[in-house]
Amino acid sequence: MTTTPEENGPPPEVSEADIAAMHDDPRFVELKRTLFRFTVPVLLAALAWYLVYVLLSAYARDFMGIVLFGNINLGLILGLSQFVVTFYVTWAYNRFTARKFDTQSAELRDDIMNGGAK
Amino acid sequence: MNTLAQEMSDGNRILTIALFMVMVLVTIFITIQGGRKTSTATDFHSGGRGFSAWQNGFAVAGDYVSAASFLGIAGTIALYGYDGFLYSIGFLVAWLVALLLVAESLRNSGRFTVADALSYRMRQRPVRTAASIATLSISIFYLLAQMVGTGALVTLLLGIKEGETFLGMDSGAAKVVGIVVTGLLMVAYVAFGGMKGTTWVQIFQACVKIGLAFVLAILVLVHYNFNLSALLGDAANVSGQGAAFLEPGLRYGAEVPGDALQTLWNKLDLISLGLALVLGTAGLPHVLIRFYTTPDGKTARKSVNWAIGLIGMFYLLTLVLGFGAAAMVGKDAIIAENPAGNSAAPQLSQVIGEDIAGSTGGAIMLALIASAAFAAILSVVAGLIIACSSSLAHDLYNGVFKRGKASGHQEVVFAKFAAVGVGAIAVVIAVFAQDLNVAFLVALAFAVAASANLPTLLFSLFWKRFNTAGAVAGIYGGLISAIGLVIFSPTFSGTETSLLGEGVDIAWFPLSNPGLVSIPLGLICAVVGTLMSSESNPDRFASMQVRALTGAGAERASAH
């Protein structure tokens, strides 16, 4: 490492080793699992839905052109559904972090800052 | 339907210029206010890290919603209908990657630049150099696209046609003046205001452009009694395309009768574009460094909620503006003004204004929307300049050449000169390149961000085995493949609309958008590079992950 702690490290009151030690704490393992169990499937699902939309736009034009009512066709509705999905996931992630993530994460941080993980 | 130029008397132009001047004065005032307390490196690069979630969310929207979004998407929808909408959707869905994987972790584990997070557990100099080159490439491509467009936009917004003069300027001179003034302003925001001044300017400009787009869209909807179906029906009728105007296929992924191979390439090109849009945003340095301006990771994440709300609303508005312009202005009138369709939203504003309050109303609405477009240009280029100058000063000058030994003051001084230097270079290139077709540079910036930055950033945060060789190989692999493929694509040579024209033909790569190939290539380079090196630093990975998820030991807001 060529960097000095002042340039690229933690503030002086907490050591790199204290932070690293938390990585094996069961509470951190649990926190990580909780987070990834939410983010990974949700993100993959949202991106898959986006990919389906792009593929339908490329290859299923007659399908996208099916008129549902007035001048509103399926392509437009599926396009708008991308907005709905994005807003919904944002809202759901916000709720998830408020209920299951922020408190636990803050608790571990306080532990580290007050003398390291046990 | 009259064109803008015919409608535009000198009086209207003076109104537009007056609003431009108000915008310039207000933003200079904000810059000076915001910049007064900018002294440390944290102030310059990250605005003191004191911005709240809504403030950073508005600034992110200001940073992200470019003139290409404001005028370009509305124009593409106005000319090609449904296909323009694809851009809006890709640009928005992309934010989920930033929200779920990047924002909070990046804020917690980095300091000023993308390279900080990337190089955290690596050998500093090679990774910083690579990350900085990627940051500069992406930002400069994006910047040039904006700056070259600026000249044309300013003449468009002022309605100066070829062969006309205004205040003694013909359209060529007006373009140069537009580019130079934009260049001076963006450098002034950054050099005098640092990140703090720039952030407040972006917040203000986000309000102006999204607010005015909202007003215009509401007026269009009022005209149609909030009946979206009637609006779409009108747009389809006026376009002469009928129902096809509301279906995919007029612009992207075109089917060429009798040429199955070209049809295949066109469709793959559309998918390639879709991938670059959705994966590029979370790798754009000028957007990512905004997360460092918040006091902690949680605030960074919440600022993305604001950004998604604002950006999502804006892209919904582009739908109304685009179809509104198709219905109320009409394709022929738009093309007569600007073949790329960039004038669709300003022309729509004029028609709507005239509808409400005669020619005065038209002039006022036009001037307002022109200022909103001007705000979009300025806030994006300012964000790009600060990303370039931060990376040059913090990564290359301090991290690589001075090995982290330069003081914060030296870094800030260097960053300000870097802002002036990059700005000057961008202005000069933009002036000389203004007649070239550089629209592909935006897609290229997204492709490089998706190929070089995003895979390495995600590996760095989440893959324990990832190491220096992997990061360096991933960044250069993604960068070189994206740029290389574009050089050998039809955007560069071989067709009428190519950068080099029809005369030169080195285009053996059939897609205009390299993402479909360069994103997997960047990913493979990162994996292969990692596995070929035995370097591994599990302790640094452990501490990085704990930091990323808990915020322990993260950089804090400065005291003042």
Chai-1 contact restraints between the chains, C-beta under 6 A:
chainA,res_idxA,chainB,res_idxB,connection_type,confidence,min_distance_angstrom,max_distance_angstrom,comment,restraint_id
A,T2,B,Q124,contact,1.0,0.0,6.0,A-B,restraint_1
A,T2,B,R403,contact,1.0,0.0,6.0,A-B,restraint_2
A,T3,B,Q124,contact,1.0,0.0,6.0,A-B,restraint_3
A,T3,B,G404,contact,1.0,0.0,6.0,A-B,restraint_4
A,E7,B,G404,contact,1.0,0.0,6.0,A-B,restraint_5
A,P10,B,G553,contact,1.0,0.0,6.0,A-B,restraint_6
A,V14,B,G553,contact,1.0,0.0,6.0,A-B,restraint_7
A,E16,B,S543,contact,1.0,0.0,6.0,A-B,restraint_8
A,I19,B,S543,contact,1.0,0.0,6.0,A-B,restraint_9
A,I19,B,V546,contact,1.0,0.0,6.0,A-B,restraint_10
A,I19,B,A552,contact,1.0,0.0,6.0,A-B,restraint_11
A,I19,B,G553,contact,1.0,0.0,6.0,A-B,restraint_12
A,A20,B,D539,contact,1.0,0.0,6.0,A-B,restraint_13
A,A20,B,A542,contact,1.0,0.0,6.0,A-B,restraint_14
A,A20,B,S543,contact,1.0,0.0,6.0,A-B,restraint_15
A,M22,B,V546,contact,1.0,0.0,6.0,A-B,restraint_16
A,H23,B,A542,contact,1.0,0.0,6.0,A-B,restraint_17
A,H23,B,V546,contact,1.0,0.0,6.0,A-B,restraint_18
A,T39,B,L100,contact,1.0,0.0,6.0,A-B,restraint_19
A,L43,B,L100,contact,1.0,0.0,6.0,A-B,restraint_20
A,A46,B,L96,contact,1.0,0.0,6.0,A-B,restraint_21
A,Y50,B,V93,contact,1.0,0.0,6.0,A-B,restraint_22
A,Y50,B,V278,contact,1.0,0.0,6.0,A-B,restraint_23
A,V54,B,I271,contact,1.0,0.0,6.0,A-B,restraint_24
A,V54,B,G274,contact,1.0,0.0,6.0,A-B,restraint_25
A,S57,B,P248,contact,1.0,0.0,6.0,A-B,restraint_26
A,A58,B,G253,contact,1.0,0.0,6.0,A-B,restraint_27
A,A58,B,K267,contact,1.0,0.0,6.0,A-B,restraint_28
A,A58,B,L270,contact,1.0,0.0,6.0,A-B,restraint_29
A,R61,B,E247,contact,1.0,0.0,6.0,A-B,restraint_30
A,R61,B,P248,contact,1.0,0.0,6.0,A-B,restraint_31
A,R61,B,G249,contact,1.0,0.0,6.0,A-B,restraint_32
A,M64,B,E247,contact,1.0,0.0,6.0,A-B,restraint_33
A,M64,B,P248,contact,1.0,0.0,6.0,A-B,restraint_34
A,G65,B,E247,contact,1.0,0.0,6.0,A-B,restraint_35
A,G70,B,S229,contact,1.0,0.0,6.0,A-B,restraint_36
A,N71,B,S229,contact,1.0,0.0,6.0,A-B,restraint_37
A,N71,B,L232,contact,1.0,0.0,6.0,A-B,restraint_38
A,N71,B,G233,contact,1.0,0.0,6.0,A-B,restraint_39
A,I72,B,S229,contact,1.0,0.0,6.0,A-B,restraint_40
A,N73,B,L246,contact,1.0,0.0,6.0,A-B,restraint_41
A,G75,B,Y82,contact,1.0,0.0,6.0,A-B,restraint_42
A,G75,B,E247,contact,1.0,0.0,6.0,A-B,restraint_43
A,G75,B,P248,contact,1.0,0.0,6.0,A-B,restraint_44
A,G79,B,F85,contact,1.0,0.0,6.0,A-B,restraint_45
A,G79,B,I89,contact,1.0,0.0,6.0,A-B,restraint_46
A,Q82,B,I89,contact,1.0,0.0,6.0,A-B,restraint_47
A,Q82,B,V93,contact,1.0,0.0,6.0,A-B,restraint_48
A,F83,B,G312,contact,1.0,0.0,6.0,A-B,restraint_49
A,T86,B,L92,contact,1.0,0.0,6.0,A-B,restraint_50
A,T86,B,V93,contact,1.0,0.0,6.0,A-B,restraint_51
A,V89,B,L96,contact,1.0,0.0,6.0,A-B,restraint_52
A,T90,B,N305,contact,1.0,0.0,6.0,A-B,restraint_53
A,T90,B,I308,contact,1.0,0.0,6.0,A-B,restraint_54
A,N94,B,N305,contact,1.0,0.0,6.0,A-B,restraint_55
A,S105,B,T550,contact,1.0,0.0,6.0,A-B,restraint_56
A,L108,B,T550,contact,1.0,0.0,6.0,A-B,restraint_57
A,R109,B,T550,contact,1.0,0.0,6.0,A-B,restraint_58
A,R109,B,G551,contact,1.0,0.0,6.0,A-B,restraint_59
A,R109,B,A552,contact,1.0,0.0,6.0,A-B,restraint_60
A,I112,B,A552,contact,1.0,0.0,6.0,A-B,restraint_61
